[in-house]
Amino acid sequence: MAEKLAVMGSSAGGHLYEEGRHGLGLAEGEENRVARWFELAAVFLEKHLASGS
């Protein structure tokens, strides 16, 4: 699941870049921040599911 979220994050970041940073009001590097949030969510879910809580 974590890997799937990481891939989704990369795809979302790439999609934002393709849509155009200026049109969406994103600064340089914002697409990477979106991808990073997905990666962090994946790590959190992986740890949460592994702990059984």
Backbone bond lengths (Angstrom), bond angles and torsions (degrees), N, CA, C in turn:
res aa  C-N    CA-C-N  psi(-1)  N-CA   C-N-CA  omega(-1)  CA-C   N-CA-C  phi
1 M - - - 1.453 - - 1.529 110.41 -
2 A 1.323 115.37 -41.18 1.465 119.21 179.86 1.522 110.86 -60.32
3 E 1.325 115.88 -40.85 1.462 119.52 179.62 1.520 110.82 -65.14
4 K 1.323 116.46 -38.78 1.468 120.75 179.81 1.529 110.05 -63.45
5 L 1.343 116.88 -43.04 1.466 120.08 178.62 1.523 111.19 -65.48
6 A 1.322 116.70 -38.35 1.464 119.50 178.67 1.527 110.42 -62.93
7 V 1.328 116.39 -40.53 1.465 120.34 177.79 1.524 109.91 -65.64
8 M 1.333 116.68 -41.81 1.466 120.44 177.84 1.525 110.22 -60.60
9 G 1.327 116.67 -40.43 1.456 120.56 179.06 1.507 112.15 -63.47
10 S 1.317 116.18 -42.83 1.459 120.08 177.81 1.518 110.55 -63.68
11 S 1.329 116.03 -40.91 1.464 120.31 179.06 1.521 110.78 -65.25
12 A 1.335 116.54 -42.63 1.464 120.38 179.79 1.519 110.27 -63.62
13 G 1.331 116.51 -43.10 1.457 119.92 178.15 1.513 111.91 -61.84
14 G 1.325 116.15 -43.63 1.461 120.63 178.19 1.513 111.88 -64.45
15 H 1.329 116.48 -38.89 1.465 121.26 179.76 1.527 110.27 -63.87
16 L 1.319 116.54 -43.55 1.464 119.65 178.78 1.522 110.58 -61.64
17 Y 1.322 115.87 -39.01 1.458 119.67 178.63 1.522 110.28 -63.93
18 E 1.341 116.24 -43.18 1.461 120.90 -179.53 1.526 111.44 -65.10
19 E 1.327 117.78 -36.26 1.465 121.28 -179.56 1.530 110.70 -67.61
20 G 1.293 115.83 -23.90 1.463 119.93 178.68 1.514 111.32 104.23
21 R 1.317 115.19 117.58 1.468 120.47 -178.87 1.520 111.25 -59.15
22 H 1.305 116.85 -41.36 1.461 119.75 -174.54 1.521 111.51 -68.86
23 G 1.328 117.08 -40.21 1.463 121.10 179.45 1.517 112.31 -64.34
24 L 1.330 116.84 -31.75 1.462 121.15 -179.89 1.527 111.75 -95.89
25 G 1.314 116.65 -2.17 1.459 120.08 -179.14 1.521 113.02 74.89
26 L 1.321 117.17 25.63 1.456 120.70 -179.33 1.519 110.09 -94.27
27 A 1.301 114.83 139.52 1.456 120.65 176.79 1.527 109.04 -82.33
28 E 1.302 116.00 168.65 1.465 121.48 176.91 1.526 109.26 -55.34
29 G 1.305 116.52 129.38 1.460 120.69 177.34 1.519 115.45 90.73
30 E 1.324 118.45 -5.99 1.465 120.75 -178.37 1.522 112.17 -62.06
31 E 1.340 117.50 -35.28 1.465 119.14 -179.28 1.525 110.82 -62.17
32 N 1.332 116.81 -31.90 1.460 120.21 177.42 1.522 110.94 -70.08
33 R 1.318 116.78 -33.08 1.461 120.31 178.87 1.524 110.49 -66.87
34 V 1.324 117.37 -39.09 1.466 121.00 177.13 1.526 109.49 -61.90
35 A 1.320 116.78 -45.57 1.461 120.68 178.91 1.522 110.35 -61.54
36 R 1.316 117.13 -38.76 1.473 121.30 -179.74 1.520 110.88 -65.04
37 W 1.329 119.02 -38.48 1.468 121.61 177.72 1.521 110.52 -61.52
38 F 1.329 117.27 -40.79 1.464 120.18 177.43 1.527 110.63 -64.22
39 E 1.322 117.01 -40.24 1.461 120.65 178.80 1.522 110.57 -62.86
40 L 1.336 117.04 -43.57 1.461 120.86 178.92 1.525 111.38 -64.20
41 A 1.325 116.65 -39.99 1.469 120.45 177.52 1.523 110.14 -63.20
42 A 1.310 117.30 -39.45 1.462 121.28 179.56 1.524 110.79 -63.29
43 V 1.324 117.43 -43.94 1.464 121.52 179.21 1.525 110.01 -63.93
44 F 1.321 116.95 -44.03 1.460 121.08 179.25 1.527 110.93 -60.14
45 L 1.333 116.66 -48.55 1.464 120.28 -179.20 1.522 111.65 -63.61
46 E 1.311 115.93 -39.94 1.460 119.87 179.51 1.525 110.57 -61.42
47 K 1.328 117.45 -45.38 1.465 121.58 179.36 1.520 110.88 -67.94
48 H 1.317 116.65 -40.90 1.460 121.79 -179.16 1.529 110.39 -63.77
49 L 1.322 117.07 -44.67 1.463 120.90 179.84 1.528 111.34 -69.57
50 A 1.320 117.09 -35.20 1.462 120.96 179.84 1.526 111.41 -68.17
51 S 1.336 116.74 -32.23 1.466 120.34 -179.40 1.522 111.33 -78.56
52 G 1.320 117.02 -15.28 1.458 121.11 178.80 1.511 114.30 79.55
53 S 1.341 117.78 11.46 1.462 119.27 179.18 1.500 111.36 -99.95
